[in-house]
Amino acid sequence: MFGLHHQEAAGGLHAQPRGPVTSLKEEPLTRAWMTPTSLVDNTNSVGVGRAHFEKQPPSNLRKSNFFHFVVALYDRAGQPVEIERTAFIGFIEKDQEAEGQKTNNGIQYRLQLLYANGIRQEQDIFVRLIDSVTKQLRQVEAL
């Protein structure tokens, strides 16, 4: 109704563009921010990559002693992993020892972990004391 053809028929004049003639910039049909980005498959990349003891257990440890330690966990990308919940499962007894050793050394915990990418995971960890010089399992005195 108000297009170029209407003006031509009404006045018989051709409409001339006002201002300089510019060509339109061609844009891709989809912009970069609109295209979905493929994410890394988080199910395969989620996992603890490193554990660091912030506070060590005491050196004169006995199985009957109560003690605490602080451990910081990091994922495979080096990001900190939050420990949301911890449950003590039990001590590692001699029947669970490798090669039938009796070291009375080891505790099992079940952790609820929250990774930096928002994924939650339940994981069991085993804490064992090793000698810092020989790198061998330390035998803990039993009752």
Buried (B, 14 or more C-beta within 10 A) or exposed (E): EEEEEEEEEEEEEEEEEEEEEEEEEEEEEEEEEEEEEEEEEEEEBBEBEEEEEEEEBEEEBEEEEEEEEEBEBBBEEEEEBEBEEEEEEEEBEEEEBEEEEEBBBBBBBEBBBBBEEEEEBEBEBEBEBEEEEEEEBBEBEEE
